[in-house]
């Protein structure tokens, strides 16, 4: 990087050299911030601006088949688009759902991955919010800040969002191709690739001091679960909560309930190996439904003397959604659906709602993408948010199928893949 500075600004390079001779040893982060504040960009990245980049990506050619590491071509960003070098990405249950379970198989071939962090490599025409070298988190929930939804404090939706919608135009919009075929950019992101192109409205700028191999999880699981508690349910101090499913989203919901000062947090899962992690993040009680002969909602009703104030379904299972609702107290209980599925409809007897319970759902925990992600990264840097505790495995991009198997078998909370060097 010193060579970059030497070429771009000999005077600045001379100052750094003199400081080094006096005993100051600048690290990579310091030099990165110096480049940004000096208005200088990485010459290496800028050398690729406007050109097709050939890089590695994990490609899903077929439904429910192993991903294949391929050389792909990533086109330059177009109007209001940004090309990002992906440094790290989590492997999320949503990736597995669309790879292995979803009934819509028209989405292949695709590049999955949507929970990531990286560095801006180049920008397309009309981009004003970013510059090469910015550290960013790509968003599957855009925030244009201009539409009626973005301007409303009542929702985090954006009229430009397309979560779960896939058609032929999705392929046409893709900037990633392989063997002459366009590859679907999953959720508009595709972070299982060393480089990707996303819309300017789907990128959050974050503090460059943030470790990208940690804060990448803020791009999906942590915001989704934590926000379900603090934004959607609005958990109250002294209340009781039940969280169903202790994957990364569920554990983040536990953490959110504790942040909201809930007095009792019941963590529910059929895998007892997840209980210790839940306790670290704030659970006061743990329950395995397999240890009981009665329905879990009856167990929780009896544990709490009539039901919890707030419950959270963090799996994407319609039967568990009903159990979570019926675990709530009549009169005021609130149940939030945070787990994704589009394979089945959910149902419950109307009396459950007629007696005062409320049933609602959340995408991305109610956080507006750009604003919420930056705030959560700041909270992590200020040691107000736990993130490291969610990471159980660190792997390389070429080990992505190992990460998939770990997730399928419930043997990890979150695997983070190292994608491209920072």
GUSE-696172 format. One line per field, with one value per residue (C-alpha): x, y, z; chain; residue number from 0. Coordinates in pm, 1 decimal, decimal comma, m for minus. Layout:
u: X ... $
v: Y ... $
w: Z ... $
kette: A ... $
nr: NUM ... $
! end
This chain:
u: 0,0 296,1 378,8 25,4 80,0 423,2 276,3 m27,8 133,5 514,2 486,7 253,2 481,0 779,4 597,8 511,3 868,8 1002,5 754,9 859,9 1224,4 1129,3 974,8 612,3 500,5 170,9 m48,5 m270,2 m585,1 m410,6 m288,1 m635,8 m794,3 m517,3 m585,0 m954,7 m920,1 m658,4 m893,0 m665,4 m786,4 m626,5 m441,1 m474,4 m854,2 m870,9 m669,1 m967,2 m1231,9 m1443,1 m1311,0 m1447,9 m1298,0 m1233,6 m1244,6 m1353,5 m1710,4 m1908,5 m2171,1 m2494,7 m2560,4 m2848,3 m3100,6 m2979,0 m2635,7 m2290,3 m2161,6 m1879,0 m1583,4 m1565,6 m1394,0 m1665,9 m1676,1 m1800,0 m1900,9 m1828,8 m2097,3 m2360,5 m2567,9 m2607,6 m2424,3 m2118,4 m1867,3 m1749,6 m1462,1 m1614,1 m1377,4 m1594,6 m1940,4 m2154,8 m2340,5 m2704,6 m2997,8 m3169,7 m2891,9 m2957,6 m3332,2 m3318,7 m3042,8 m3200,4 m3569,9 m3736,4 m3993,7 m3889,6 m3610,9 m3606,3 m3339,9 m3049,9 m2767,5 m2701,2 m2439,4 m2569,2 m2455,4 m2607,4 m2452,1 m2120,3 m1876,9 m1621,8 m1451,6 m1575,6 m1361,8 m1527,1 m1845,7 m2075,9 m2202,8 m2424,3 m2300,6 m2254,9 m2261,6 m1956,5 m1601,6 m1344,3 m1189,6 m1502,8 m1576,5 m1933,0 m2197,9 m2423,5 m2795,5 m3072,9 m3313,2 m3249,1 m3306,6 m3348,6 m3455,3 m3690,2 m3993,7 m4304,9 m4198,3 m3846,2 m3985,7 m4225,2 m4104,0 m4357,9 m4163,6 m3818,7 m3951,4 m3852,0 m4049,3 m3727,2 m3700,3 m3754,0 m3699,0 m3815,5 m3919,4 m3729,3 m3806,6 m3629,0 m3551,8 m3350,8 m3105,2 m3102,9 m3000,6 m2713,2 m2356,2 m2204,5 m2162,1 m1984,5 m1931,2 m2135,4 m2439,5 m2578,2 m2583,2 m2863,7 m2745,0 m2916,9 m3108,3 m2924,9 m2600,3 m2415,4 m2144,8 m2011,3 m1800,8 m1476,5 m1638,1 m2001,8 m2205,7 m2496,2 m2718,9 m2612,1 m2936,7 m2841,1 m2511,4 m2437,3 m2114,5 m1959,1 m1674,1 m1344,0 m1222,5 m1476,4 m1334,7 m1510,8 m1486,5 m1703,8 m1945,8 m2051,0 m2306,1 m2478,0 m2582,7 m2852,2 m2883,8 m2795,7 m3011,2 m3299,9 m3315,8 m3208,3 m3442,7 m3734,1 m3710,1 m3624,4 m3792,1 m4081,5 m4203,3 m4071,8 m3995,8 m4055,4 m3841,6 m3943,9 m4137,6 m4122,8 m4014,6 m3985,9 m3756,4 m3819,6 m3513,0 m3158,1 m2979,3 m2808,1 m3139,7 m3287,9 m2977,3 m2979,6 m3343,5 m3236,8 m2969,5 m3226,8 m3463,7 m3185,1 m3092,6 m3455,8 m3427,4 m3670,4 m3672,9 m3733,2 m3610,4 m3701,8 m3490,2 m3652,8 m3475,4 m3460,1 m3077,8 m2952,3 m2599,6 m2722,1 m2834,2 m2502,7 m2463,3 m2818,6 m2736,5 m2427,7 m2645,7 m2910,3 m3144,9 m3271,1 m3441,7 m3387,3 m3645,8 m3620,5 m3966,1 m3851,5 m3826,2 m4201,1 m4502,9 m4731,1 m4726,9 m4456,5 m4710,0 m4874,4 m4536,7 m4458,3 m4808,3 m4757,8 m4399,7 m4514,9 m4857,5 m5051,0 m4803,7 m4519,9 m4554,6 m4353,0 m4259,3 m4041,1 m4042,2 m3692,9 m3701,5 m3942,4 m4169,8 m4544,0 m4624,2 m4375,8 m4526,8 m4856,6 m4685,4 m4511,5 m4840,0 m5019,8 m4735,2 m4829,5 m5047,7 m5409,7 m5497,7 m5165,6 m4917,4 m4723,3 m4573,2 m4323,5 m4240,7 m3873,8 m3811,7 m3852,1 m4059,3 m4282,3 m4364,4 m4668,9 m4935,9 m4970,0 m5293,4 m5436,5 m5789,7 m5926,6 m5995,7 m5619,9 m5631,2 m5981,6 m5863,0 m5607,1 m5291,7 m5113,0 m4938,1 m4688,9 m4369,2 m4043,6 m3787,6 m3437,1 m3565,3 m3736,4 m3403,1 m3385,5 m3085,9 m2834,8 m2917,2 m2963,0 m2650,7 m2424,6 m2578,1 m2533,1 m2168,9 m2110,5 m2278,5 m2043,4 m1735,9 m1861,8 m1891,7 m2268,1 m2342,7 m2206,9 m2106,1 m1792,8 m1987,0 m2200,7 m1905,1 m1829,0 m1634,8 m1396,9 m1345,2 m1231,1 m1455,5 m1342,9 m1472,5 m1825,0 m1975,8 m1829,7 m2002,2 m2329,6 m2308,1 m2230,9 m2542,5 m2759,6 m2662,1 m2697,7 m2330,5 m2258,2 m2423,7 m2246,1 m1963,0 m1779,4 m1599,4 m1285,3 m1351,4 m1092,6 m799,5 m878,4 $
v: 0,0 234,0 195,7 312,6 624,5 681,0 681,5 889,0 1143,8 1155,9 1426,0 1213,8 914,3 1121,2 1221,3 859,5 748,1 1014,7 911,0 548,4 641,9 811,1 488,4 512,0 197,2 253,0 m54,4 m143,4 4,1 334,8 354,2 266,9 546,9 785,0 707,5 771,7 1097,6 1219,6 1162,9 893,1 550,0 210,6 209,2 m170,3 m155,7 149,7 m36,7 m272,2 1,3 m21,5 m366,6 m716,9 m892,9 m1265,6 m1417,8 m1721,3 m1789,5 m2081,3 m2155,5 m2346,3 m2505,6 m2724,7 m2759,3 m2950,0 m3019,7 m2924,6 m2581,6 m2567,1 m2328,0 m2165,7 m1875,2 m1619,5 m1287,1 m986,3 m695,8 m332,6 m151,4 33,2 339,5 370,1 40,3 m52,3 m331,6 m476,4 m701,8 m947,2 m1007,7 m1233,1 m1387,5 m1592,4 m1902,4 m1846,7 m2085,7 m1882,0 m1982,8 m2346,9 m2305,6 m2180,5 m2424,9 m2737,1 m2683,8 m2408,3 m2519,8 m2245,5 m2415,8 m2161,6 m1968,9 m2185,8 m2136,4 m1895,0 m1751,8 m1759,0 m1562,5 m1243,5 m1193,5 m1027,3 m740,7 m603,0 m306,2 m93,0 m165,9 72,1 271,2 321,4 650,4 853,1 700,6 977,5 802,0 578,2 583,2 309,5 191,7 234,6 m56,5 m174,0 m435,5 m528,9 m531,5 m764,5 m504,1 m181,6 169,1 431,6 697,1 846,5 618,0 636,9 324,5 447,4 779,6 607,0 523,6 238,9 m0,9 m94,5 m199,6 m18,6 m16,9 m124,9 m441,2 m782,7 m1030,2 m1374,8 m1268,1 m1436,1 m1422,0 m1396,4 m1031,3 m1134,8 m1306,9 m1014,5 m776,6 m998,1 m874,3 m1220,3 m1481,5 m1813,3 m2024,0 m1778,1 m1796,3 m1531,0 m1640,1 m1531,1 m1287,3 m1425,3 m1150,0 m904,6 m971,5 m1299,7 m1286,0 m1635,4 m1455,5 m1265,3 m969,0 m873,6 m580,8 m434,7 m129,4 181,9 167,6 m182,2 m98,6 31,1 219,1 112,1 219,7 108,4 m2,1 m286,4 m638,5 m755,9 m1124,7 m1049,2 m772,2 m953,2 m1130,3 m797,7 m815,6 m1072,6 m1296,4 m1057,8 m771,4 m1008,3 m1167,6 m870,8 m638,5 m880,7 m820,7 m451,8 m311,9 m539,8 m679,1 m386,2 m610,8 m431,8 m423,9 m690,6 m892,1 m1263,9 m1399,2 m1733,5 m1785,2 m2088,5 m2205,6 m2133,7 m2080,0 m1747,7 m1560,9 m1714,8 m1648,7 m1289,1 m1265,3 m1391,0 m1120,1 m858,7 m964,0 m923,7 m583,1 m481,2 m589,6 m882,2 m1057,3 m1409,8 m1544,5 m1903,7 m2056,9 m2349,8 m2599,2 m2974,4 m2958,9 m2928,9 m2849,8 m2496,8 m2425,5 m2305,8 m2050,7 m1931,8 m1880,3 m1677,3 m1450,3 m1403,5 m1702,0 m1762,2 m2094,7 m2362,6 m2613,8 m2913,6 m3004,4 m3365,1 m3387,6 m3335,8 m3540,7 m3236,4 m2970,5 m2714,5 m2430,4 m2602,0 m2643,5 m2274,5 m2170,7 m2368,2 m2244,2 m1883,8 m1899,9 m1821,9 m1755,2 m1522,8 m1158,3 m1203,4 m1503,4 m1543,2 m1812,7 m1820,7 m2143,6 m2108,3 m2394,3 m2328,0 m2569,3 m2393,3 m2058,6 m2176,6 m2309,8 m1976,2 m1786,5 m2017,4 m1979,4 m1611,4 m1472,0 m1399,8 m1032,4 m885,1 m1147,5 m1066,2 m1336,4 m1247,6 m1466,7 m1424,4 m1757,9 m1777,5 m2026,2 m2006,9 m2375,9 m2386,5 m2160,3 m2107,5 m2121,6 m2110,0 m2101,6 m1745,5 m1745,5 m1716,2 m1367,6 m1277,0 m1306,2 m1032,9 m1199,6 m1031,2 m1222,4 m1036,0 m1087,6 m917,9 m893,6 m795,2 m724,2 m403,5 m227,6 16,0 m122,8 158,8 326,1 15,1 m168,3 129,2 167,4 m200,1 m197,1 104,3 m79,6 m373,9 m148,3 14,1 m333,6 m301,9 m588,2 m943,8 m1080,3 m1292,4 m1537,7 m1641,5 m1760,7 m2129,2 m2203,0 m2003,6 m2154,3 m2057,0 m2001,6 m2332,2 m2502,9 m2372,2 m2721,4 m2816,2 m2512,5 m2617,2 m2963,0 m2816,4 m2600,6 m2884,5 m3104,3 m2832,2 m2850,8 m2480,0 m2150,8 m1958,0 m2045,1 m1744,6 m1787,6 m1594,7 m1490,0 m1238,4 m1079,0 m731,8 $
w: 0,0 59,5 m310,1 m390,3 m179,4 m333,6 m684,1 m591,0 m358,2 m324,6 m56,7 158,8 111,1 224,5 543,4 625,9 556,8 790,1 1061,6 1021,2 1062,4 1389,0 1519,6 1402,4 1222,1 1035,7 994,7 701,0 856,4 926,5 567,1 435,8 638,7 532,6 168,1 212,0 405,8 160,3 m133,5 m276,9 m388,4 m409,0 m739,2 m762,8 m748,4 m970,9 m1234,0 m1273,3 m1286,3 m1598,2 m1684,0 m1647,1 m1344,6 m1356,3 m1011,4 m811,1 m703,4 m562,8 m826,7 m769,0 m1106,7 m989,3 m709,6 m403,9 m551,2 m417,4 m508,3 m760,9 m739,9 m1083,5 m1252,2 m1316,8 m1495,6 m1301,8 m1525,0 m1437,2 m1237,3 m1437,1 m1346,8 m968,1 m907,3 m702,6 m746,9 m417,9 m325,4 m76,7 214,3 429,4 418,9 649,9 535,3 627,8 659,5 386,3 146,3 235,8 206,1 m152,0 m244,8 m98,0 m12,3 m213,0 m468,9 m712,9 m904,0 m1187,9 m995,8 m1111,6 m1195,0 m911,2 m680,6 m324,6 m21,5 121,3 466,5 388,3 422,8 180,9 18,0 m271,0 m579,1 m824,0 m873,2 m1168,2 m1313,2 m1083,8 m757,9 m499,9 m161,9 m203,6 m331,9 m393,6 m69,0 144,3 376,1 327,3 395,4 99,6 177,5 66,5 208,7 15,4 146,8 m122,3 132,0 m128,7 m165,5 53,9 242,9 316,1 437,3 676,6 1028,6 1033,8 810,1 682,7 342,8 23,6 m301,6 m472,9 m264,4 m419,4 m134,8 m245,0 m598,2 m881,4 m1253,5 m1589,3 m1529,9 m1225,1 m1459,2 m1701,6 m1422,7 m1307,4 m1354,0 m1292,4 m1564,0 m1613,2 m1925,8 m2125,5 m1892,0 m1661,6 m1298,0 m1068,1 m804,3 m496,6 m315,6 m539,8 m355,5 m432,9 m169,5 m246,3 m507,7 m468,8 m644,3 m689,8 m818,5 m621,9 m638,9 m451,4 m252,5 m134,9 33,1 382,9 452,9 782,5 1008,5 849,1 1192,8 1196,2 1142,5 827,7 917,5 1221,5 1126,4 808,6 1030,5 1090,7 724,9 804,1 1110,5 1390,0 1264,5 1191,7 1536,5 1746,5 1560,4 1592,6 1967,2 1993,2 1679,4 1584,2 1915,4 2118,4 2414,6 2743,4 3056,4 3305,5 3047,4 2967,2 2628,3 2447,6 2149,8 1928,3 1734,3 1842,5 1515,6 1461,3 1421,2 1734,2 1940,1 1820,5 1931,9 2275,8 2280,0 2178,3 2455,7 2709,4 2565,8 2616,9 2982,6 2967,8 3304,9 3174,0 2839,3 2755,7 2478,1 2294,3 2067,9 2006,2 1999,2 2359,4 2237,7 2163,9 2519,1 2660,9 2383,3 2449,9 2816,5 2727,1 2514,4 2781,7 2814,0 3167,5 3088,0 2823,2 2705,7 2475,2 2338,4 2303,0 2680,9 2717,1 2618,8 2599,1 2326,6 2391,5 2412,1 2707,3 2873,9 2839,8 2948,8 3269,5 3321,5 3306,0 3465,9 3151,2 2872,8 2781,9 2686,8 2366,2 2152,6 1844,1 1575,4 1424,9 1221,4 929,9 1038,6 1022,3 1305,5 1530,7 1430,3 1576,2 1888,7 1940,4 1907,8 2149,8 2399,3 2436,7 2710,0 2622,3 2626,7 2520,9 2399,4 2082,0 1858,3 1585,0 1284,0 1191,5 1017,4 639,5 441,5 135,1 109,3 338,8 482,0 855,1 1054,4 1403,6 1548,7 1528,3 1903,1 1959,1 1806,4 1920,3 2280,4 2228,6 2101,3 1813,8 1533,3 1319,7 1123,9 1038,7 761,3 866,2 1214,6 1110,1 1054,6 765,6 576,2 547,3 877,0 1086,8 972,7 1039,6 1386,6 1468,3 1356,3 1580,6 1870,1 1812,6 1811,2 2131,1 2288,4 2323,5 2083,5 2082,4 1741,5 1782,7 1997,9 1700,0 1491,5 1545,8 1225,5 1004,9 659,4 309,6 8,7 m140,2 177,9 127,0 88,8 425,5 574,0 409,3 563,6 907,1 882,9 754,7 1047,8 1310,8 1403,5 1384,4 1465,8 1193,1 957,4 815,4 483,6 397,2 37,8 m85,5 99,6 232,9 $
kette: A A A A A A A A A A A A A A A A A A A A A A A A A A A A A A A A A A A A A A A A A A A A A A A A A A A A A A A A A A A A A A A A A A A A A A A A A A A A A A A A A A A A A A A A A A A A A A A A A A A A A A A A A A A A A A A A A A A A A A A A A A A A A A A A A A A A A A A A A A A A A A A A A A A A A A A A A A A A A A A A A A A A A A A A A A A A A A A A A A A A A A A A A A A A A A A A A A A A A A A A A A A A A A A A A A A A A A A A A A A A A A A A A A A A A A A A A A A A A A A A A A A A A A A A A A A A A A A A A A A A A A A A A A A A A A A A A A A A A A A A A A A A A A A A A A A A A A A A A A A A A A A A A A A A A A A A A A A A A A A A A A A A A A A A A A A A A A A A A A A A A A A A A A A A A A A A A A A A A A A A A A A A A A A A A A A A A A A A A A A A A A A A A A A A A A A A A A A A A A A A A A A A A A A A A A A A A A A A A A A A A A $
nr: 0 1 2 3 4 5 6 7 8 9 10 11 12 13 14 15 16 17 18 19 20 21 22 23 24 25 26 27 28 29 30 31 32 33 34 35 36 37 38 39 40 41 42 43 44 45 46 47 48 49 50 51 52 53 54 55 56 57 58 59 60 61 62 63 64 65 66 67 68 69 70 71 72 73 74 75 76 77 78 79 80 81 82 83 84 85 86 87 88 89 90 91 92 93 94 95 96 97 98 99 100 101 102 103 104 105 106 107 108 109 110 111 112 113 114 115 116 117 118 119 120 121 122 123 124 125 126 127 128 129 130 131 132 133 134 135 136 137 138 139 140 141 142 143 144 145 146 147 148 149 150 151 152 153 154 155 156 157 158 159 160 161 162 163 164 165 166 167 168 169 170 171 172 173 174 175 176 177 178 179 180 181 182 183 184 185 186 187 188 189 190 191 192 193 194 195 196 197 198 199 200 201 202 203 204 205 206 207 208 209 210 211 212 213 214 215 216 217 218 219 220 221 222 223 224 225 226 227 228 229 230 231 232 233 234 235 236 237 238 239 240 241 242 243 244 245 246 247 248 249 250 251 252 253 254 255 256 257 258 259 260 261 262 263 264 265 266 267 268 269 270 271 272 273 274 275 276 277 278 279 280 281 282 283 284 285 286 287 288 289 290 291 292 293 294 295 296 297 298 299 300 301 302 303 304 305 306 307 308 309 310 311 312 313 314 315 316 317 318 319 320 321 322 323 324 325 326 327 328 329 330 331 332 333 334 335 336 337 338 339 340 341 342 343 344 345 346 347 348 349 350 351 352 353 354 355 356 357 358 359 360 361 362 363 364 365 366 367 368 369 370 371 372 373 374 375 376 377 378 379 380 381 382 383 384 385 386 387 388 389 390 391 392 393 394 395 396 397 398 399 400 401 402 403 404 405 406 407 408 409 410 411 412 413 414 415 416 417 418 419 420 421 $
! end
